[in-house]
Amino acid sequence: MTRDATGNLYGTTFFGGAGAGCDIYSGGCGTAFKLDTTGTETVLHSFSGAPDGSNPTARLILDASGNLYGTTAYGGAYGFGVVFKIDAATGDETILHNFAGGTDGANPNAGLVPDAAGNLYGTTEYGGKGCYGRGCGTVFELSATGQETILYRFRDVPDGASPLGGVALDSSGNIYGTTWLGGVYSLGTVFRLDSSGKEKVLHSFAGGIDGANPIGGPVLDKAGNLHGATSAGGPYYFGTLYMIDTAGNESVLYSFTGGTDGAYPYAHLLVDAAGNLVGTASQGGCCGLGIVFEFSAGTLTALHGFSYGGQLVAMHGALSLASVCYPSCSVGFQKCTFALISARLPSRMTA
């Protein structure tokens, strides 16, 4: 979720909307929506597959002019996803780039990150080169004028494969991200891409106590340290929180036990000026259905545990401000509707 200056919330749904032909069960190709301060929802755009994309999986970002930017994992002119812009006032959509597969990249699962000049950065899970012809994924830039450039194509071993999360930018123009697979041990990596396009693997996850398979991208604290979560690994196999310092040293900050502290954290974290972290775990907690947590001074605290009134499922997106989107499902979990809750996050947290 993303919030504007007046308190309106913006987000996406993977299914639903007026588009047809993208899913035989839920119907619809996904939407971009607005929720105002009274709780009234407006569907800004219903995706239709071709030519405008389908099935967005990540949050939106908002510029100063009221335009929303995001990605869809599928659809578009070639079926491999798009980068889009939506006017939040009118709902008019513009396709900024159609991913063509092959060397161009395919299936972006993460949201976008802007720089000060208005250029957008992101990742694609597939495309590029290697990985038995489907491609090991890419890092891309979309300029303010709409020109797409592939900054890096992954090769699996030793540099990583299948980036699922977004990227983080520092003031020197370096790009940081994670890959879900690949690396020395084929269990994912944390990488840095400098302004010349040279990639350096900062850490290859080894499984075991080290963690494995990060899904969310990393976040930078004010000192330049990277923080993130692995979706698996750790001594209890339920995932970890990690930090990589400015010298490139990795340390495991916390290992999830699968109990009330949660299990399998998928999304990227939020960090405040003091280095405290807030995130989500997709399972575990009081009722086994996921939590919102804060990690501070070496202690993890569950801020909210989800019950059958609202199940936190596979949260690939990011927490933004004080809202979390979760489905409330009927018996059998065949049909879900979406609601918003307040997780009562500390007011100091920023994305």
C-alpha positions as CSV (number, residue, x, y, z in Angstrom):
1,M,0.0,0.0,0.0
2,T,1.0,3.6,-0.7
3,R,-0.5,6.7,1.0
4,D,-0.7,10.2,-0.4
5,A,-0.5,13.5,1.6
6,T,-4.2,13.6,2.3
7,G,-4.4,10.0,3.6
8,N,-5.7,8.1,0.6
9,L,-4.4,4.6,0.1
10,Y,-3.5,3.1,-3.2
11,G,-2.8,-0.6,-4.0
12,T,-3.3,-3.5,-6.4
13,T,-5.1,-6.8,-6.5
14,F,-3.8,-9.8,-8.4
15,F,-7.3,-11.0,-9.5
16,G,-10.7,-9.3,-9.7
17,G,-11.9,-6.3,-11.7
18,A,-13.7,-6.1,-15.0
19,G,-11.1,-7.7,-17.1
20,A,-11.8,-11.3,-18.3
21,G,-9.9,-14.4,-19.2
22,C,-7.0,-14.3,-16.7
23,D,-8.1,-16.8,-14.1
24,I,-10.8,-19.5,-14.2
25,Y,-11.6,-19.3,-10.5
26,S,-11.5,-15.8,-9.3
27,G,-12.1,-14.0,-12.6
28,G,-10.6,-10.7,-13.6
29,C,-7.1,-9.7,-14.4
30,G,-6.4,-7.6,-11.4
31,T,-7.0,-3.9,-10.5
32,A,-5.4,-0.8,-9.2
33,F,-7.6,0.8,-6.5
34,K,-7.9,3.8,-4.2
35,L,-9.3,3.7,-0.6
36,D,-10.1,7.2,0.7
37,T,-10.1,8.3,4.3
38,T,-13.8,7.3,4.8
39,G,-13.1,3.8,3.7
40,T,-14.7,4.2,0.3
41,E,-12.9,2.1,-2.4
42,T,-12.6,3.2,-6.1
43,V,-11.3,0.9,-8.7
44,L,-9.0,3.2,-10.7
45,H,-8.2,0.6,-13.4
46,S,-9.2,-2.9,-14.3
47,F,-6.4,-4.8,-16.2
48,S,-7.4,-6.8,-19.2
49,G,-4.4,-8.9,-20.1
50,A,-3.5,-7.6,-23.5
51,P,-2.5,-5.0,-24.3
52,D,-2.5,-3.4,-20.8
53,G,-1.1,-6.1,-18.6
54,S,-2.5,-8.4,-16.0
55,N,-2.0,-9.7,-12.4
56,P,0.0,-7.0,-10.6
57,T,1.8,-8.4,-7.6
58,A,3.5,-5.4,-6.1
59,R,2.7,-2.0,-4.5
60,L,2.4,1.2,-6.4
61,I,4.5,4.3,-6.1
62,L,3.2,7.9,-6.4
63,D,4.8,10.9,-7.9
64,A,4.3,14.6,-7.0
65,S,1.8,15.0,-9.9
66,G,-0.5,12.3,-8.7
67,N,0.6,9.6,-11.1
68,L,0.9,6.0,-9.9
69,Y,3.5,3.6,-11.3
70,G,3.7,-0.1,-11.1
71,T,4.3,-3.4,-12.8
72,T,2.2,-6.4,-13.9
73,A,3.6,-9.9,-13.8
74,Y,1.8,-11.0,-17.0
75,G,-0.1,-9.6,-19.9
76,G,0.9,-6.7,-22.2
77,A,1.8,-6.9,-25.8
78,Y,3.9,-10.0,-25.4
79,G,2.4,-11.7,-22.3
80,F,5.5,-11.1,-20.2
81,G,4.3,-8.1,-18.1
82,V,4.4,-4.4,-18.3
83,V,5.5,-1.2,-16.5
84,F,2.5,1.2,-16.3
85,K,1.4,4.6,-15.2
86,I,-2.1,5.5,-14.0
87,D,-3.4,9.0,-13.4
88,A,-4.8,8.8,-9.9
89,A,-7.4,11.5,-10.7
90,T,-8.8,10.1,-13.9
91,G,-7.8,6.4,-13.8
92,D,-6.2,6.7,-17.3
93,E,-3.5,4.1,-17.9
94,T,-0.4,4.4,-20.0
95,I,1.9,1.5,-20.8
96,L,5.5,2.7,-20.4
97,H,7.1,-0.6,-21.4
98,N,6.1,-4.1,-22.6
99,F,8.5,-6.8,-21.6
100,A,9.3,-9.0,-24.6
101,G,10.9,-11.9,-22.9
102,G,14.3,-13.2,-24.1
103,T,17.1,-10.8,-23.5
104,D,14.6,-8.0,-22.5
105,G,13.3,-9.6,-19.3
106,A,10.0,-11.1,-18.3
107,N,7.6,-11.3,-15.5
108,P,8.3,-8.4,-13.0
109,N,7.0,-9.4,-9.6
110,A,8.3,-6.4,-7.6
111,G,7.4,-2.8,-7.6
112,L,9.5,0.1,-8.8
113,V,12.0,2.5,-7.1
114,P,12.5,6.0,-8.5
115,D,15.6,8.1,-8.3
116,A,15.8,11.9,-8.0
117,A,15.7,12.4,-11.8
118,G,12.5,10.4,-12.2
119,N,14.1,7.2,-13.6
120,L,12.5,4.0,-12.4
121,Y,14.3,0.8,-11.4
122,G,13.1,-2.8,-11.0
123,T,13.7,-6.5,-11.6
124,T,12.2,-9.2,-13.7
125,E,12.0,-12.8,-12.4
126,Y,12.8,-14.3,-15.8
127,G,14.2,-13.2,-19.2
128,G,17.8,-12.1,-19.8
129,K,19.9,-15.2,-20.4
130,G,20.7,-18.7,-19.1
131,C,18.5,-20.9,-16.8
132,Y,17.6,-23.4,-19.6
133,G,16.3,-20.8,-22.0
134,R,13.8,-19.0,-19.8
135,G,16.3,-16.5,-18.5
136,C,17.7,-16.0,-15.0
137,G,16.2,-12.6,-14.6
138,T,17.2,-9.0,-15.0
139,V,17.7,-5.6,-13.4
140,F,16.2,-2.8,-15.5
141,E,16.0,1.0,-15.7
142,L,13.2,2.9,-17.3
143,S,14.2,6.5,-18.0
144,A,12.0,9.5,-17.3
145,T,11.6,9.7,-21.1
146,G,10.4,6.1,-21.3
147,Q,13.5,4.4,-22.6
148,E,14.1,0.9,-21.1
149,T,17.7,-0.3,-20.4
150,I,18.6,-3.7,-19.1
151,L,21.3,-3.0,-16.5
152,Y,22.2,-6.6,-15.7
153,R,21.3,-10.1,-16.8
154,F,21.8,-12.8,-14.1
155,R,23.5,-16.1,-14.9
156,D,22.5,-18.3,-11.9
157,V,25.9,-19.4,-10.6
158,P,27.6,-17.6,-9.0
159,D,25.7,-14.3,-9.4
160,G,22.1,-15.3,-8.7
161,A,18.9,-16.0,-10.4
162,S,15.2,-15.1,-10.2
163,P,15.0,-11.8,-8.4
164,L,11.5,-11.5,-6.9
165,G,12.0,-8.4,-4.8
166,G,12.5,-4.8,-5.6
167,V,15.8,-2.8,-5.3
168,A,17.3,-0.2,-3.1
169,L,19.3,2.8,-4.3
170,D,22.1,4.6,-2.4
171,S,23.3,8.2,-2.9
172,S,26.3,7.0,-5.1
173,G,24.0,5.4,-7.7
174,N,24.6,1.8,-6.5
175,I,21.6,-0.6,-6.8
176,Y,21.1,-3.3,-4.2
177,G,18.8,-6.3,-4.5
178,T,18.3,-10.0,-3.8
179,T,17.8,-13.1,-5.9
180,W,15.6,-16.0,-4.8
181,L,17.8,-18.6,-6.4
182,G,21.3,-19.0,-7.7
183,G,24.6,-17.9,-6.1
184,V,27.3,-20.3,-4.9
185,Y,24.9,-22.5,-3.1
186,S,21.8,-22.0,-5.4
187,L,19.9,-20.6,-2.4
188,G,19.9,-17.0,-3.4
189,T,22.0,-13.9,-3.0
190,V,22.3,-10.3,-2.0
191,F,23.9,-8.2,-4.8
192,R,25.2,-4.7,-5.6
193,L,25.2,-3.2,-9.1
194,D,27.3,-0.2,-9.5
195,S,26.7,2.7,-11.9
196,S,28.8,1.1,-14.6
197,G,26.7,-2.1,-14.5
198,K,29.3,-4.2,-12.7
199,E,27.6,-6.7,-10.3
200,K,29.1,-7.9,-7.0
201,V,27.6,-10.6,-4.9
202,L,27.7,-9.4,-1.4
203,H,26.4,-12.6,0.1
204,S,25.4,-16.1,-1.2
205,F,23.0,-17.8,1.2
206,A,24.1,-21.2,2.3
207,G,21.0,-22.6,4.0
208,G,21.2,-23.9,7.5
209,I,21.7,-21.2,10.1
210,D,22.6,-18.7,7.4
211,G,19.1,-18.6,5.8
212,A,17.9,-19.2,2.3
213,N,15.8,-17.9,-0.6
214,P,15.2,-14.2,0.1
215,I,12.0,-13.1,-1.6
216,G,11.8,-9.4,-0.6
217,G,14.4,-6.9,-1.6
218,P,16.8,-5.3,0.9
219,V,16.4,-1.9,2.6
220,L,19.2,0.5,3.5
221,D,19.6,2.2,6.9
222,K,21.1,5.6,7.4
223,A,24.6,4.1,8.0
224,G,24.5,2.2,4.7
225,N,23.8,-1.2,6.2
226,L,21.5,-3.6,4.3
227,H,18.6,-5.3,6.1
228,G,16.4,-8.1,4.8
229,A,14.6,-11.4,5.4
230,T,15.0,-14.9,4.0
231,S,11.9,-16.9,3.4
232,A,13.5,-20.1,4.5
233,G,16.6,-21.5,6.3
234,G,17.8,-20.7,9.7
235,P,18.3,-23.3,12.5
236,Y,14.5,-23.8,12.6
237,Y,14.0,-23.6,8.8
238,F,11.4,-20.8,9.1
239,G,13.5,-18.0,7.8
240,T,15.8,-15.3,9.2
241,L,16.4,-11.6,9.5
242,Y,19.9,-10.6,8.3
243,M,22.1,-7.5,8.0
244,I,25.0,-6.9,5.6
245,D,27.3,-4.1,6.9
246,T,29.2,-1.6,4.8
247,A,32.2,-3.9,4.7
248,G,30.2,-6.7,3.2
249,N,29.9,-8.8,6.3
250,E,26.7,-10.7,6.8
251,S,25.2,-11.4,10.2
252,V,21.9,-13.2,11.1
253,L,19.9,-10.9,13.4
254,Y,17.1,-13.3,14.1
255,S,15.9,-16.8,13.3
256,F,12.2,-17.4,13.2
257,T,11.0,-20.4,15.2
258,G,7.6,-20.9,13.6
259,G,5.8,-20.2,16.9
260,T,4.3,-16.9,18.1
261,D,7.2,-15.1,16.5
262,G,6.1,-16.1,13.0
263,A,7.5,-18.1,10.1
264,Y,8.4,-17.6,6.4
265,P,8.9,-13.8,6.0
266,Y,8.3,-13.0,2.4
267,A,8.1,-9.2,2.1
268,H,10.8,-6.5,2.4
269,L,11.2,-4.7,5.7
270,L,10.7,-1.1,6.9
271,V,13.6,0.6,8.8
272,D,13.6,3.7,10.9
273,A,16.4,6.1,11.7
274,A,17.5,4.1,14.7
275,G,17.7,0.9,12.7
276,N,14.6,-0.8,14.1
277,L,12.8,-3.0,11.6
278,V,9.2,-3.8,10.9
279,G,8.0,-6.6,8.7
280,T,5.6,-9.5,8.2
281,A,5.7,-13.2,8.4
282,S,3.3,-15.2,6.3
283,Q,2.7,-18.0,8.8
284,G,3.1,-18.6,12.6
285,G,2.0,-16.2,15.2
286,C,-0.8,-16.6,17.7
287,C,-3.1,-18.6,15.3
288,G,-0.6,-19.9,12.8
289,L,-1.7,-17.4,10.1
290,G,1.0,-14.8,10.1
291,I,2.1,-11.7,12.0
292,V,3.3,-8.1,11.7
293,F,6.4,-7.8,13.8
294,E,9.0,-5.2,15.0
295,F,12.6,-6.1,15.6
296,S,14.4,-3.7,18.0
297,A,17.6,-4.0,20.1
298,G,17.8,-7.8,19.3
299,T,14.2,-8.5,20.3
300,L,11.4,-9.4,18.0
301,T,7.9,-8.3,19.1
302,A,4.7,-9.4,17.4
303,L,2.6,-6.3,16.8
304,H,-0.4,-8.2,15.4
305,G,-1.2,-11.9,14.9
306,F,-3.7,-12.9,12.3
307,S,-6.6,-15.3,12.9
308,Y,-9.3,-16.8,10.7
309,G,-11.0,-13.4,10.7
310,G,-8.2,-12.3,8.5
311,Q,-5.4,-14.5,7.1
312,L,-2.1,-13.0,6.0
313,V,-1.2,-15.1,3.0
314,A,2.1,-15.0,1.0
315,M,2.6,-11.4,1.5
316,H,5.0,-10.5,-1.3
317,G,4.4,-6.8,-1.3
318,A,5.5,-4.3,1.3
319,L,4.1,-2.7,4.4
320,S,3.6,0.9,3.9
321,L,2.7,3.2,6.7
322,A,0.0,1.7,8.9
323,S,-2.0,-0.5,6.6
324,V,-1.8,-4.2,5.6
325,C,-4.0,-5.9,3.0
326,Y,-5.3,-9.3,3.8
327,P,-7.9,-11.7,2.5
328,S,-10.9,-12.9,4.5
329,C,-11.9,-16.2,3.1
330,S,-15.0,-18.4,3.2
331,V,-14.9,-22.1,4.1
332,G,-12.7,-24.1,1.7
333,F,-10.8,-20.9,0.8
334,Q,-12.4,-21.0,-2.7
335,K,-13.4,-17.3,-2.8
336,C,-11.7,-14.4,-1.0
337,T,-12.6,-10.8,-0.4
338,F,-10.1,-8.2,0.7
339,A,-10.1,-5.9,3.7
340,L,-7.7,-3.5,5.4
341,I,-6.6,-3.5,9.0
342,S,-4.5,-1.1,11.0
343,A,-1.4,-2.9,12.3
344,R,-0.6,0.0,14.6
345,L,2.9,0.4,13.3
346,P,5.3,2.8,15.1
347,S,4.8,6.2,13.6
348,R,8.6,6.5,13.0
349,M,8.6,3.8,10.4
350,T,9.1,4.6,6.7
351,A,9.4,2.5,3.6
